[in-house]
């Protein structure tokens, strides 16, 4: 659709008149770009990585182009400057799409090759058209026509394949099966790597073009390209966190910061301002890049060497006061352009090819192995699993602390008599200290790290507000009580953070305390009583503490030993805070995790478990002490007793002779499901070893029993045996719908949690009254997830089968013994039969072998006894 839009615009426009107004064209391209980005991210998660790379790259192309068209349409950029604004971005995407298309062509991915190369040629002809009047406009439209036809063919082919369930599938429109994606799955998040390289290529092209004389200078028309690259790099940062790659995510965050700073400098040219770049924070940024590059060698030598170019780039920014407008900085970007193109070719080829281009993997590991005292940490997804629950994200603390380092050292810049906007501080404080810290806080929150997420989000908000106030021109002459009130509020919140850090470790306490000193400097500045040098001193201290955190996290996540210490808690409490008890939170997706929870329950523990509705608190029925413990923890109300759950009706087989045949058939037809059945209490309950704890399950007259429609729950019950169940929340509170809420509500009283994310349903089960089922009637205590009509339909079907004399299919092999299968009865059945013979005080007058007629009658009565129980045999 995007190609069709540009096709129509190019064919219908002339150098003097545009068919579609620039603003409208830009808005339409932005909408299509957002849809393409969504498709690319979705396919990235399903491992269709080359398709994802094409979608995201084209999305960035049309996003940047659309923003440029909007600026021209609104008069921010003059029509005569359109060529200078578009050419650097189009040149970068021409090369990037040609590389991706060439790799797709080599690997015989025809559709992707046509799309990528077609759009690449269209961009090349558009550059020619911008450079030589009307030349190339028709050629641009012709290339977009090819892309439109290929895209239409593929989409129609996919639609036909879906409608016909794969019976009609035109050539080239098939999607790879999971078995065919094994090569791509082994490459991690390679599509994010390739798109990140394209964004580096884009920003390098924009900055290198003024040096090469392609455009006069960096100006406002280049802001869309630079900020588009920054936004997409942030998106790749999130994808890398999803792929459990902390180093790549941190690198993407760093490069995003550079692109936002470059765009900010270009934006200031609109106001005829050339920003002054102080020395401290570019030097600090180069140190952070250097450390990241050294540790990136563990992935590959090529990736580590590539990041060293950005170390040189930061040094070039620090070496020249005008930063991005100087020839040295632009020269380094020209080198980055060449290296990024080379890296893009290698990364894209290795992403989809079984034959890998060597990148120097394994050398770092081999070097560390030879060094005494160093032991590499095994990198797997379990390393990033937090204490509370399952997460799909890696640890974001490395990037979060690095952002605090940059923001702190940026604040140390002396403005003097300059306008705050003239000093390049704002992007380092607002974007680095604010936006990226909010992202890191969100990732930490998703991982269940509540303290870290609180700190990053809180500090990110403070850096953003203070940066905009002091360096964004919002401060002005306002230094009054009103501004002080806001800062005091932040100080009070940080007091709580500092107090919480006492229970964590020494490093976190120093971290929070030094930030409190920064807040004091903000307050003193607001009231006009700031001592000379105090603010610079405390920000340098906080920056050094943040740097220690950055170094410790990146070092400790790489090496298993030695570890950079963070200290012990200054205040220790009993329980979780003091480390006396650790409640395991294990993912329900692994059989070993279910086995671990089962062992805890067998040893008398109580655990949280997911179900087909909400989370519940469970204890093994054969551990009465655990049931009593669960009852006390829950503080259960008398009108809401605990229930009993089984993994299948087979677990009721030992007591089936004590239960109604109609009830057993109803259970077989209704389970597994979200239907709880209230049945009469009886001697059958004593079989499961409840002991004195039986009084806590059900009422004196009845008990609720259920077989949940949840694979994890039934597997756990099959390992443990029937379990006693209650909701995983104190009485009177809302139901628990996430595994993190189990521990939050019950604290260390629960001894294990089986984690499966949000509950599939927030509706409780349907509770059916089966106490009078023999009369042919059932009632309803509560109508929940399963509607009343569905339950009645199941019951009527069971009654109909009984009227026709049909038996319970679950127990049918045991109810029909034959002469040819005398040994099929279980050990439990043999035990029951022996008990019957012992309890039978009236021996028969003749054995079955002595009288055929009596034998037939005996076996007939034996079948009936399966339904009637021991009393019928005694009567005979």
N, C-alpha and C positions, 0 to 999 in steps of 0.2 A: 504493500500500500504506500509506503514511503517512496519507493522508486516510481510508482505510478503518479504520485503527486508531483515529484520533480520532473518526470517525463512530460506531463501536461504543461507544467510551468515553463520548461525550456523550449518546447515546441511552440507555445503560444506567446512567448515573450520576444521582445526585440531590445536592442541596446537602448532605445529611447523610452520604451514602455513595458512595464511588467504586467503579465496576465493576472497574477495573484499578488495583492499588496504585500510588501515586505513583512509587515507585522503579522498579518494573517498566515503567511507562509511559515514564519518562525514559530507561531503558536501550534500550528498543525504538526510541524516537525518535532516539537517538544512532546506532544501527546504520543506520537508514534514512537519516539525515543523511549518514553517511559514504558510503553507496552513491550518494546524489544528488550529493555533491561529486565523486565519481569520475566519474560520468556527465557532470557539467558541465565538468570539466577536459578529458575526452576529446573532447567535442564542441567545446570551445573551440579545441583544436588542429586540428580539421577545419573551422573557420570557421563553424560553426552558432552564431553568437554570441548571438542573442536567446534561443534554447533554452538555451544555456549560462548566460546571465544568470538565467533563471527557475530553473534547477536549483540554482545556487549560492546564490541569494537564499533559496529555500525551505529549502535545506540549513542555512543559517545560522539561519533562523527555528526550525527543529525542533531544532537543536543547542542554541541558547540555552534554548528551552522545556524540552527534556529535562533539561538541567543544573539548571534551577530546580526541576523536579519531583523530581529526585534529592535536592536539598538539603532540600526539604520532607519527602520520605519519610524521610530520615535524621535529621530533627529539627534540622538546622542553621538552617533558616528555619521559623518557626512557621506553621501553617496560616492563622492570622489575617493573616499578612504576605504571603500568596500574591498578593493583588491588587496590592499595592505593588511586588512583585517582577516580575510579568508585564506590567502595563499599559504601562510605558515602552517595552519591547521590542515588544510587540504593536502599539502605536501607530505605531512607526517602520515596521514591516513592512506594516501596513495601507496607509500612504501609498505606500511604495516599490512594492509589488506592484500597487497601483491604477495608478500611473504606467506601469509596465512593461506591464500588461495593456491600458491605454488606447492606448498606442503600437502594440501588437500588433493591437488591434481596428481602429485607423485604417488600418494597412497590411494588413488582411485576413488576418491569421494567426490563424484562428479557434481552433484548439486551444490555442495558447499564451495567447490572450486569455481563454478560459474558465478555464484553470488558474490564471492569475495573479489575475484578478478574483475568481474563486471563493474562493481562499484568502484574498485581501484582505478580502472580506466576512465570511468565517468569523472572521478575527481581530477585525474590528470588532464582530461579535456576541458574541465571547468577552469582549471588554472590557465590553460592556453587561451580560453575564451576571455578570462579576466585580463590577460596580458596583451591581447591583440584584438580588442574590440569585440565584434560579433563572431570571431573565429572560434570554433569548437563548441558552440552552443548546440548545434544540431547533432554533433558527434556525442556530446554529453547525453542528450535525449535518447540517442540510439542505444547507448550502453545501458541506460536505465530501462529501455524497452526490453532488452535481453534479460535483465534482472527480473523485471515484472513477469515475463513469460515463464521463466524458470520457477520463480516463486509461486505463480499460479498453478503450474503443472504439479509441483510438489504438494501444495496444499490440497488440491483436488484429489491427488492420489492418496493422500493420507485420509481424506474424508471418505473416499470410496472404500478404503481398507477397513475403516472403523464401521461403516454402515454394513458392509458385507461380512464382517467378522474375519477379515483376512483372506477371503476367497478371491476377491478381485483387488489386485495390488499392482499398479503400473510399475515398470522397471525404474529402479533408482529411488523409489519413495518409501522403501522399508526402513524401519528403525531397528537398530542393533538390539539383539537379545542380551540378557544379562550375562550369559555365558560368553558372548562375543566381546563384552566390555572389560574382560579381565585385565587386558593390557593397560587400558586407561585407568582402571581402578587402582592399579599399583603405583600410579604416578602422583597420588595425592590430589591436591587442588591445583593442578597444572594450568587449568583455564584461567584461574585468578592470577597466576604467575605471568601468563602471556598477556593478559589484559593490562596488568600493572606495568609490564614492559612497554606496551603501546602508549600508556599514559606518560611514561618517562620520555618516550620518543616524541610525543606531542609537545610537552613543555620544552624539551631541548630544541625542537624545531622552531618554536616561537622565539626563544631567546637567541638562537644562533642566526636567524635570518637577518636581524639588524647588522650583525658583524659581517655577514657575507654581502650586504648591500641589497638584499632582496626586498626589504622594507626599510623605510627611513630610520625608524626607531621604535622602541617599545611604547605602545600607546593604549588608549582605552579599548580599542577594537580587539585587542588580544586578551582582555580579561575573560571573556566567555570561554576561550580555549583553556586558559590556565586554571580557572576555577572548575571547569568541567573535569579536567584531569584530576584536580584535588578531590572532588566529590566521588569520582569513580575509584580513586585510590582508597578512600575511606570504605567504599563498598567492598573492595577487594580485601581490605583489612578484616572486615567482618567474616568474609568467606574463609580467610586463612585461619581465623579463630575457630570457625566451624570445622576446619580440617585438622585441628589440633597442632597447628604450626605457629608457635609463638614468635619465632625469629622472623619469619616472613611477614607476619602481621605487624610486628614492630617496624620493620623496614617500610612497609606500605604506609604506616602512620607517619613516619618521618618524612617520606617523600611527599605525602599529602600536605604536610606543614610547609614545605618549601614552595609548593605550587600555590597555596593560598597566599603566602608572603609575596611571591612573584606577581600574582594577580592584583594584590593590594597596591604594590608599587606602580603597576601599570595604571591602576584606577586613579591614583593621585595625579598622574600626568594630565587628567582632564581638568584639574584645578591648577595646572602649571606648577605643580610641586614635585621636586625631585627629592625623595626621602634620603635622609642621612642614616647610614647603617653603623651604629656603634660597634666597637670591637668585642665586648665580652661574650654576648650570646652566640654569634657565629663560631667563635672559638670553642665554646662549650658544646655546641651542636656537632662540631667536627670531632670532638673527643667521644661523644656518644656514638656517632657513626663509626668511628674507628673501633670501639669496643664491640659494637654489633657486627662489624665486618669480620673481626677476628673470630668471634664465636660462630659466625655463619660458615666458616671453613669446615665445620663438622658436617654440613650438608653437602657442599662441593667446593672445590677450589675456585671454580669459575664464578660461583655466586659471591664468594668472599672478595675476589679481585674486582668484581663489578661494583661492589659497594664501596671500594676504596676510591672510585671516581667521585663519589658524593662527598667523601672526606676532603678530597682536593677542591671540590666545588665550594664547600663551606669555608675552607681556608681562603679561597679567592674572594668570597664575599667579605670576609674580615679584613682582607688586605687592601681593599679599595673602599673608600667611604660611600661612594654612590652605589655600591652593591651590584644590583642586577643591570644597571645601565652602563657598566664598565666593560671594556674589551676583554679583560682577563676572565671575568665571570662568564661572559658569552663564549669565549674560546673553550673553556672547560665544558660548557654545555654542548658545543659542537662535537667534542670527543665523546660525550655521553650519548649523543644522537647515533654516532657510528656504532658504539659498543652495544647500545640498546637494540639496534637493528640486528646485530650479530647474535645477541642473546635471544631475541625473539625467534629467530630462525631455529636455533638449537632447542629452545623450550617447546616450540610448537611441534617440531619433528619428534622429539622424544615423548611428547604427550600421547601420540597416536600410533607410533611405529614400534614394532617389536624389536627392530634393530636400533640400538641406542647410540647416539653420539656421545663419546666419553666427556664427562665434565669434571673428573677428578674426585669422585666420591671415594670415601674410605681412607684417604691419606691422613686426615686429621685423627681418626680413630687409631690408625697404625702408629702415629707419632705419640699419642697419649699412652698407648699400651707400653711403649718402651720407657716411659718416664716413671720413676719411682714415686710412690705416694699419691698418684692420681688415678682415679677410677671413674670411668664414664658412667653416667646414669642411663639405664635402658629407657628409651623413649617409646612409650605406647600410650594408648588412650586411657589406660587405667591410672597413669601418672597424673592426669588432669582431673580425675574424678574427685569432687570435693567431699568433705566429711558429711555434709547433708545433701544427699541425693544425687541423681544422675543428671548430667548436663552434656550438651553437644558443643561446648565451647572450651577452648584452651584458656590458660591463665593469662590475664591481661595486665598483671601488676607491673611487668617490665616497662610497658609503654606508659602506664599511668604515672609511675615514678619519674620516668624520663621527661614527661610533660611538666611535672612540677619543677624539675631541674631547669628546664628552659624558661618557664614563666618566672621563676625566682631570679635568675640571672638577667632576664630581660628588664625586670623592675629596677635593677641596679644601674641602668643606663641614666646618665645625667642629661637632663634636657636643657638646663640653662635658660637662655633667653629665647630659645627656639619655640615655635608652635609645636604642641605635642604631636600633631599629625605629621610634622616634618621628620620626626624621629621614628625609625622603623622598629617600633615596640609593640604596637597594637596587635598584629597578627600572632606574635609569639605569646602574648598574654591571653588574648581572647580565644584564639583557635587552639593553641597548644594547651594552655592551662585550663581553658573552658570546654570547648567542644569535644576535644579528644578525651578529656578526663570524664566527661559525661558518658561517652561511648564505653570507656573502660569500666566505669561504674555500672553501666547496664550489663556488660558481660559478666562482671563479678556477681551481680545480683542474680543473673540467670544460673550461675554456678552454685548458688546457695551461700556465698561468702558475704554475709550481711554486713559485717563490720567494714570490710574493705570497700564494698559498694557504697556504703554510707559516706565514708571518708572521701572517695573520689568524686561522688556527685556533689557533696557539700563544698569541697575545695574548688571543684570546677565552677560552681555557681559563684563563689566568691571571686575567683580570678576573672570571670567574665564581667561581673558587675563593676569591679574595681578597675579593670582595664578600660572598659567603656567610659567610666566616669573620669578617670585621671588622664588617659591617653587618647580617648576618642572625642575629646572636645565637649563632653557633657559636664565637666567639672565647672569650668568657668571661674567665677569669683565666689561660688557657693561654698562657704565653709561655715557651717552653722550647726545648731542643735539637731535639726531635722536629719541631716546626713549622719550625725553621730549616733542617732537612735538605731538606724539600720546596722551600723557596724557593731554596736553593743549587742544587738540581737545575734549576730553571727558569733560574737565572742562567747555568749552564753551557750550556744549550741556546741561550740568547740570545747567548752569546759566539759560537757557530757562526753564528747569524743575522747578527750584526754583521760577522763576518769575510766572509761571503758578500756582504754589502752593499758591501764594498770594491770588488767587481768590477762593481757595477751603476751607482751614481752617488753623488754627495755627499749628496743629500737622504736617500736610503735609509740611508746610513751614520749620519747625524745622528739619523734616526728611531729606528734600532735602538739606538744608543748612549744616547740619552736615556731609552729604556725600561729600559735596564740600570740607570740611576740610580734609576728608580722601584723596581725590584726590590731595589736596595740599601736603599732606605727601608723596604720591607716587611721585609727581614731585620733591620734595626736596630730596627724596632718589635717584631719577634718576640722579640728578646733584651732588650728594655727599654732600649735605648741610643740612641733616636732623638733627635737634636738638635732643638731647637725651630725650627719653620718649614721644616726641610729637606724634608719630604715635600710640603708645599704648594708650595714653590719648584720642585722637579723635576717635579711633575705639571703645573704651569702651563707650564713649558718644553715638556714633551712635548705638552701640549694645543695650544700655539701651533704646534709643528712639524707636528702632525697637521692643524691648520687650514690651514697652508700647502699641505699635500698635497691636502686637500679642494678648496681654491680652485684649485690648479694643474690638477687633473684635470678639474674641471667647466669651467674656462676653456679649457684646451687641447683638450678634446673639442668645444667649440663653435666656437672660432676657429682658423683655419689659421695666421694670423699676426696679431699677435705671439704668442709662446708664453711662458708663465711657466717659467723655467729650473729644471731639477732637477739640473744639474751633470753632469760627466763622471765616469767610473770613476776611483777613486783608485789602483787597481792594474789594469794592463792586461796581458793575456796574448795570445799569438798564437792564432789560431783564432777560434772564435765569441766567446769572452770579450772579445777585443779588437776585434771587429767586422771582422776581416780576411776572414772567410768567412761567408756567409749561405747556409744550405741551404734552398732554397725548399720549403715544405710547402704544396702546392696541393690543392684539393678535386678529387676524381675526378668530381664531378658536372658539371663544365664541360668542354666540348670544348677551350676555349682552354687549360685547365690540362694536358690530355693532350698538346696540341701543344707546350706549354712543356717538358714532360718529354721529349718526343720530340726536340726540338732539342738538349737537353742530351746525350742519348744519341748523337745523330748526330755531335756534336762530341767524342765520346770519353768522356762521363761515365758513371758508374754510379749507378743510382737504385733506390729502393725502390718496389715496386708491389703493389697488392692482387690477389688471385686468387680462384678459387672455393674455395680452401682457406685457406692462411696467406699472410702477406706474404713476398715474395721479393726478392732482389737481382738486378738484370738489367743486361746490357750488350749492345750491338749486335754481331751476329756479324761485320759488315763492318768492325769496329774492333778488331783484335787487341790493341791496347794497352789498351783498356777491359777486355777479357776477362782479360788478365794482371793488371790492377789489381784486378778483382773477386776473382780467385783469391787474390791476396796479402792483400787485406783480410779475406777469409773465413777464411784459414788452413785451407784445405780439407783434409780427410783423404783419403788415397789411395783408401780403400774407398767414398767417397761423392763421386764426380766430379760436375762440372757437367753440366747437360742443355741441350737445344736445344728452343725453343718456336717454334711458327708460329701465325699468326692463323687459318689455314684450310689445307686440303689443297691449295688453289690455289697456295700458296707453294712447294709441292714439284713443281709442273708442269714447271719447266725440267729437273729430273733424274728425271722419272718413268720414262724409258726405262732408267734404271739401277737401278730398284727393282722388287721383285716385284709383279706384278698382284694377287696375292692379298693382299699386305700393303697395297697402296693401297686395295683394296676394304674391308679390315678397318679402316683408318684412317677412311675415309669413313663407315662405319657406326657407329664408336665415338666419333668426335669431333663437336663439342666436348664434352669431359667431363673428369673427374678421372682419366683413364687415361693413364699414361705407357707408351710402347712402347719396349722395348730392341731395336734393330735392328742388323745388322752394319754396321761402318764400311766405307767404300769411296771410290772416286774422286768420288762424288757430293758428298761433304762439302766438297771443295775449291772447289766452285762458289760458296759463300757468303762467300768472302774471309776465312776464318779465319786463314790463314797459319800461322805457328808457334804461334799460340795454340790450334790444334786439339787439341794434346796435353792441354790442361786440360779438354776436354769429352769425357766418356765415358772408356772404357778403350781400350787398344790394339786390342781386338777388336770393341767395340760402342759404341753411343751411345744415350742415352734421348732420346726426342722426344715432344712433347705439344702438343695444341691445347686451351688451358684453356676452361672453360665460364664465362667472365667477360667481360662486354661491354667493361669498361674495359681489361682486359688485351689482348683481341683488337684493340681499336681502336688501342692503343699499338703493338702488334706490326705492324699493317697500315701504320702510318706509318713505322716504323723498319726493318722487315724482320725476318727471323728473329733471335731473341735467345738469348744464353747466360744460363742461369738457375741460381741457387743460393739456398738458404734465407737469409733476412735475419737471421742470427745467427751469432756465432762458433761454430766446431765444438765440439760437446759441450754447448752450452746449449740451452734449450728453444726451440721454434719461436716466431716473432714473430707475435702475433695482433692487434696494433693499430699504427696508423701511428706513434704516438709512441714505440713501442718500437724502431722501426727506427733512429732517430737516437740513442736512448738506448744502444743496443748497439754501433752502428758509428761514432758520433760524426761528426766532420767528414770522414770518409773517404767517406761517401755524399754525392752532389752534388745530390740532389733526391729528394723523397718525394711520391708520389701518395697522397693521404689519402682513405680511405673508411671510417673508424671501425673497429669491431671486425670481426674475420674472421668470415665466415658459418659456417665450419666449422673445428674444431681438429684435424681428422683429415687425414693426408697422403693423397696420391693413390695409386691402385693401380698397381703397376709390373708390366707383362706382358712376359714373355720371348718375343720374336718372331724370335729369331735363326734358328730352324729352322722357320719358318712354312710353307715349301714342302713339308715332309714331312707337313703336316696337323696339326701339334701346336704348342701354345703352353704356356708355363709361367708361373709367378708368382714374382717376387722378393719382392713385398710386396702384401698385400691391405689396401687402405685404404678410402677413402670408397665406392668402387664395389665391391659384393660379387663374389666369384669366380663365382657362378652367373650373374650378369648378363653378365659378360664372355664366359663360355663360350657363353651363349645367342646373343650377337651374332656370335661367331666361327662357330658352327654354321650360322647363317643365311647368312653370307657364303660358307661352303663349299658350301651347298646351291645358291646362285645360280651359283657357278662350275661345279658339276657339270651345270647346265642350260645352260651356255654364255652366261650373261648377263655383259655387260661393265660396266666401272666407269661409273656414271652421271655422275660429275663430268667425265670426259674423253670422254664419248660423242660430242659434236659433232666432236672432233678425230679420233676413231677411225673415223668413217664419212663420209669425204668423198664428195660426190656431184657429178655433172656440173652440177647447177643451182646449187651453192654453192662455186665454186672459190676465192673470195676470203675465206673465213671463217677461214682459219688465221692465227694471230698472228705477230708479227714474230719471236718466239723460235722458233716452229715452222719458219718460213722459214729461219732461221739454221741450225737443226739439219738441215734437208733439204739445205741447201747444203754443210754439213759432210759429210753422208753422200755426196753426189755427188763431193766432193773426195777422200774417203778410199776410194771405190770404185775399185779398180785394174783391175777386169775389166769393160769396157763390155759392155752387152747386144748380142746379135747383131742385134736389130731393135728399133726403137722401138715404143711402144704404138700410135702412129698408123698404122704400116706393117702391124701384125698384130693384128687384134682379139683373137685367142685369146691371143697373148702379152701383149697389154695387160691383159686380164682377169686373167691369172695374175700379172702384175706388181703390179697393185693389190691382189690377194688377199695376195700375199707382203708388200706394203707394210703392210697391216693387221697381219699377224702380227709384222712387225718392230717395231711399237710396243710389243709385249710382250717381244720377244727381244733388242732392242738392235742396236748397230752390227755385231756379229759375224755375225748372220744375213745382213745385206745383203752383207757381204764374202764370205761363203760362196757366195751366189748368184752 
